Amino acid sequence: MSALHEEKNMAAAQEAPHILVMEDDSSVAKGLEMVLTEEGYNVYLADTGGLALEAFKQKRYDLLVADLRLPDMDGMQVIKQIKTEKPDTEVVVITGYGTAATAVEAMKLGARDFLPKPFTEDQIKSAIGEALSGRKEEDKLTEIPEDRLAEGRLIQKREVIQVLNRTAEDKAFWQDLMENGPLALDGYQLSSEAKAAVASGDLKWINENVGELTQKQLMYIYKRLEQEAW
């Protein structure tokens, strides 16, 4: 029985997601390693962008936890390269220097979530759990009937419209979205791509995925585009 139990444990370990933590602060890295290992993940550490890129050449990782300020390169460059070469890899960004524009840029590159430091254990566990869960759901898309996919698109369209309507009615929400970008949209059923598009005022994406907007709904978009122009 003990040998069988050990065999099951080994199989479970092999199936557990592999996570690379790219973080140069050793205390943060070790803390994340401890928390995520306790959650059952296989966790590996890299304290530079170069080591992270090398690690991805040697092994398959399901998710990258990425700090943006590294001693050798910009973490955003690492994310861009990894998402280009390993597009199935999920990314959760952690940074102590985040802005709305940074969050938008990270999500446009394909990051699933963006956590400003300091964050709690529950926040990082939730972000990683949702990212990996979202990946599993996307792996099953080919099995989902077209009517279910259409329903999902309709839900996202509805959520985008609700967000834009709210910007015209709730000045505090407008300001939160202007200042914090995608982070202000956590309560909505939106993909990371949709969050980035709304937060950055990507009118092309919105027109293609939502349709024509009313003047009321366009107010925030125009203001965001005007801000970007400056």
C-alpha positions in Angstrom: 0.0 0.0 0.0 2.8 2.4 0.9 4.5 1.9 -2.5 1.1 2.5 -4.3 0.6 5.6 -2.2 4.1 6.9 -3.1 3.4 6.2 -6.8 0.2 8.2 -6.6 2.0 11.1 -4.9 4.6 11.0 -7.7 1.9 11.1 -10.4 0.2 14.0 -8.6 3.5 15.9 -8.5 4.0 15.4 -12.2 0.6 16.7 -13.0 0.9 19.8 -10.8 1.4 23.1 -12.7 5.0 24.3 -13.1 5.4 28.0 -12.1 8.5 30.1 -12.6 8.8 33.1 -10.3 11.0 35.9 -11.8 11.8 38.1 -8.9 15.1 39.6 -7.9 14.1 40.3 -4.2 15.1 37.1 -2.5 12.7 37.6 0.4 9.7 38.1 -1.9 10.8 35.2 -4.1 11.3 32.8 -1.2 7.9 33.9 0.3 6.2 33.2 -3.0 8.0 29.8 -3.3 6.7 28.8 0.1 3.1 29.9 -0.4 2.8 28.4 -3.9 4.5 25.1 -2.9 2.0 24.8 -0.1 -0.7 25.2 -2.7 0.6 22.2 -4.5 2.5 23.9 -7.4 6.0 23.0 -8.6 7.8 26.3 -8.1 11.1 27.5 -9.6 13.0 30.8 -9.1 14.9 33.1 -11.4 16.3 36.4 -10.1 17.1 37.9 -13.5 15.4 38.2 -16.8 18.2 36.3 -18.5 17.9 33.3 -16.1 14.1 33.3 -16.7 14.5 33.1 -20.5 17.1 30.4 -20.1 14.8 28.5 -17.8 12.1 28.5 -20.4 14.5 27.1 -23.0 15.2 24.2 -20.7 11.7 23.4 -19.4 8.0 23.9 -20.0 6.3 26.2 -17.5 2.5 26.7 -17.2 2.8 30.1 -15.6 5.3 32.9 -15.1 5.0 35.2 -12.1 6.9 38.3 -13.4 8.4 41.2 -11.6 9.0 44.1 -14.0 12.1 45.7 -12.4 15.0 43.4 -12.8 18.8 43.9 -12.5 19.6 43.0 -16.1 16.5 43.9 -18.2 12.9 45.1 -18.3 10.5 42.4 -17.2 8.1 43.5 -20.0 10.7 42.4 -22.5 10.8 39.0 -20.9 7.0 38.7 -21.0 7.0 39.7 -24.7 9.6 37.1 -25.7 8.0 34.3 -23.7 4.5 35.0 -25.0 5.9 35.1 -28.5 7.8 31.8 -28.1 5.5 30.1 -25.6 2.1 31.7 -26.2 0.3 29.1 -24.0 2.2 30.3 -20.9 0.1 32.3 -18.5 1.6 35.4 -16.9 0.8 37.2 -13.6 2.7 40.5 -13.2 3.8 41.7 -9.8 5.4 45.1 -9.3 5.9 47.9 -6.9 6.0 50.5 -9.6 2.8 49.8 -11.5 0.7 52.4 -13.3 -2.5 52.1 -15.3 -0.4 52.4 -18.5 1.9 49.6 -17.3 -1.1 47.3 -16.5 -2.6 48.0 -19.9 0.7 47.2 -21.7 1.2 44.0 -19.7 -2.3 42.8 -20.5 -1.9 43.7 -24.2 1.2 41.4 -24.2 -1.0 38.6 -22.8 -0.6 38.9 -19.0 -3.6 37.4 -17.2 -3.4 39.6 -14.1 -1.5 42.5 -12.6 -0.8 42.8 -8.9 0.7 45.9 -7.4 3.0 45.3 -4.4 2.4 44.8 -1.6 -0.2 42.1 -2.2 -1.6 39.5 0.1 -1.2 35.7 0.0 -4.8 35.4 -0.9 -4.5 37.8 -3.8 -1.5 36.0 -5.4 -3.1 32.6 -4.9 -6.4 33.8 -6.4 -4.6 35.4 -9.4 -2.6 32.3 -10.1 -5.6 30.0 -9.6 -7.8 32.0 -11.9 -5.0 32.3 -14.6 -4.5 28.5 -14.6 -8.2 27.9 -14.5 -8.7 30.3 -17.4 -6.1 28.4 -19.4 -7.9 25.1 -18.8 -11.1 26.6 -20.0 -9.4 27.9 -23.2 -8.0 24.5 -23.8 -11.5 23.2 -24.0 -12.8 25.8 -26.4 -12.8 23.5 -29.3 -15.2 21.2 -27.4 -17.7 24.0 -26.7 -20.6 24.3 -29.1 -20.8 27.5 -31.2 -23.9 28.7 -29.4 -22.1 28.5 -26.1 -19.2 30.5 -27.6 -21.6 33.1 -28.9 -23.2 33.3 -25.5 -19.8 34.1 -24.0 -19.2 36.8 -26.5 -22.5 38.3 -25.7 -21.8 38.3 -22.0 -18.5 40.1 -22.6 -20.2 42.6 -24.9 -22.8 43.3 -22.2 -20.1 43.8 -19.6 -18.1 46.3 -21.8 -21.3 48.3 -22.3 -22.0 48.3 -18.6 -18.5 49.6 -17.9 -18.8 52.4 -20.4 -22.3 53.4 -19.2 -20.9 53.5 -15.7 -18.1 55.8 -16.6 -20.7 58.3 -17.7 -22.7 58.0 -14.5 -20.1 57.4 -11.8 -17.3 59.9 -11.7 -15.4 58.0 -9.0 -15.4 54.9 -11.2 -14.3 57.1 -14.2 -11.3 58.3 -12.1 -10.5 54.9 -10.8 -10.4 53.5 -14.4 -8.3 56.5 -15.6 -5.8 56.0 -12.7 -5.7 52.2 -12.3 -6.6 50.9 -15.7 -7.5 47.2 -15.9 -7.2 46.9 -12.1 -10.5 48.9 -11.8 -12.3 46.2 -13.8 -11.8 43.2 -11.5 -15.5 42.8 -10.8 -16.5 42.4 -14.4 -16.6 39.2 -16.6 -13.9 40.5 -19.0 -10.9 38.8 -20.6 -7.5 40.4 -20.0 -7.7 41.6 -23.7 -11.1 43.2 -23.1 -9.8 44.9 -19.9 -6.8 46.3 -21.7 -8.9 47.5 -24.6 -11.4 49.3 -22.4 -8.8 50.8 -20.1 -6.7 52.1 -23.0 -9.6 53.3 -25.1 -8.9 50.9 -27.9 -11.8 52.0 -30.2 -10.8 49.6 -33.0 -11.1 46.6 -30.7 -14.3 47.8 -29.1 -16.0 48.5 -32.5 -15.0 45.0 -33.7 -16.1 43.1 -30.6 -18.9 45.3 -29.2 -20.2 47.4 -32.0 -21.1 51.0 -32.4 -21.3 53.0 -29.2 -23.5 55.9 -28.1 -22.1 59.3 -27.4 -22.6 58.7 -23.7 -20.5 55.5 -23.9 -17.8 57.2 -26.0 -17.1 60.0 -23.5 -14.6 57.9 -21.6 -13.0 56.5 -24.7 -12.4 60.0 -26.2 -11.0 61.3 -22.9 -8.6 58.4 -22.7 -7.5 58.8 -26.3 -7.0 62.5 -25.7 -4.9 61.8 -22.6 -2.8 59.3 -24.6 -2.2 61.8 -27.3 -0.7 64.2 -24.8 
